[in-house]
Amino acid sequence: MFGKFSKKIVKVVVMGSVILSGFVVQNGQAFASTNNNNIVNQATGVLGVPYKWGGTSKKTGFDCSGFLNYVYKGSKVTLPRTAYEMFKKGNTVSPSSLKAGDLVFFKTAGYAPVTHAGMYIGNGKFIHSSSSKGVSINSLNDPYYWGKRFVGAKRILL
């Protein structure tokens, strides 16, 4: 688990990198997505909350989809309850086009095409509720686990 001080440092570093990488150019003008930065801030605010199967609360713990529902609820977006149902929503995004706030999906077990979900936060990282570490940040391209299990990404319009 993260200590209070470590958690704050991680949050500052993550938010700084999201803010710096969150600027995009559209029609020749640069802008940042305030909603996506708010979602990332909401997500990093619960780093270290433990995993709980079926969990939807920062007080008792989250599973992966409960965590994403909690985060997006702050922006008045309702997501389906399971990772697989979430995967059926939104617009498909290529890995090279990922932006902070996009949902990322994985196949971690054999019973469904998608069994885990998280949220991309920028710089090749995603935040999720892991059964082993609770709400934590990992590398999307981790060659040992997550990279091999990546299925795809979706953008939910806010």
N, C-alpha and C positions, 0 to 999 in steps of 0.2 A: 504494500500500500504506500501511497505517497504521504509524506509528512506535510503539515500545513505549509511550511516554507517552500518545500520542493514543489508542491502543487501550484503555488503562486508563481514560481519561476517558470515552470512548464507553461502555464497559462499565458504569461507575458510573452514568452518566446514564440509560442504558437500564434497568438493574436498578432504579434508584430510581423511574423512571416506571412500571415493571411492578409493583413492590411497591405503589405508591400507587394504581394503577388495578386491581390484582388483587383487591381486596376486593369481594365481591358479597354480596347479601342473599338469604338463603334461609330461609323460614319465620320471618322477623323477626330472624334472627341474621346478623351479619356474620362472614365467614371468608375466608381467603386460600387459594388452591390451592397448597400447598407443592410438589406434583409439577410443576405448570406452571412455577412460578418456577425450579425446578431445571433443567427443560428449557431455559428461556430462558438461564439461567446457562451451561449446557453449550454452547448455541449461540453465545453471545457470546464464549465462551472461545476460539473458533477464528476470530474475525474476522481477515480478511487472509490466511487460507490460500488459496493459488491454486486456480483452477479446473483440473480435469483430467477430460476426457471418460471416463466409466466409473470415476472415482476414488471411493474409499471411505475414504481415510486422511488424517488431518491432517498426516502426514509428506510424502505425495506429492501431495495435492490431492483435491478433491471435485467431483463433478458435483452437480446439484441433489438428486437422489434419494439419492445416496451420503451427502451431507451430512445429510439428514433421518434416514436410517437410523442414522448415527453418533450423532446427538443423541438419538433416541428409544431407542436401544440402552442408553443409560445408565439409562433407567427400565424396562428389561426389556420393551420393546415392539418387536416385529418388524414392520416395514413392508414392503410389496411393493417390488421393486427399481426400478420405473419410476414416473414421475409419473402417468401415465395409470392404472396399476393402483392406485396410492394413492388416486386420485380415486374409485375404485369402492368404497372402504372408508369406515368411519366414518359419522357422522351429519351430514347437511347443516346448515350454519349460515348464517344470513343475514349480510350484511356489518354490519348494525347490532348483531348479537349476538356478534361475534367476541370471543374471549378469548385471552390469551397462551397459546401452545401449539397453537392451531388451525392446521391446514394450509391454505394458500391456493394456488390453482391458476390457471395462465395458459395461453393458447394463443399461442405465440410463432412457430409454424411451421405450415404447412398440412397436414402429413402425419398428424396425429392431433388429436382433440378437446381434449386436454390435453398440453402438451409441456414444461411447467416447473412447479416447485413450490417453495414456501418455507414459512416458519412465521411466523404473526402474533406480534408481541411487545408489542403495545399502542400506544396513541396514534397509530393509523393507519399504523404501520410494520411491515415484515416483514423477516426475515433469510433469506438464501438464498445459494446458490453461483452467482454470475453468470459467464457465460463471459468477460465483459470485465473483471470486478473481483474474482473469487473470492468468498469469503464476505464479504458486505457487507449493509448495511441500506438499504432504500429505502422510499419512501412508497407505500402501497397505492393511493392515489388520484392518483398522478403522472399529470397530464393528457397528458404527452408520450409515455409508453411503457406503464408497468405498468397504469395505470387502464383504458386501452383494451383491454387483453388479459386482464383478470381474468375467470375463468370461474366460480369458486365457491370455497367453503370447506367443510372437513370437520373435525369434532371427533373425535379418537381418544380413547376413554375409557381412563384410566390406572388 
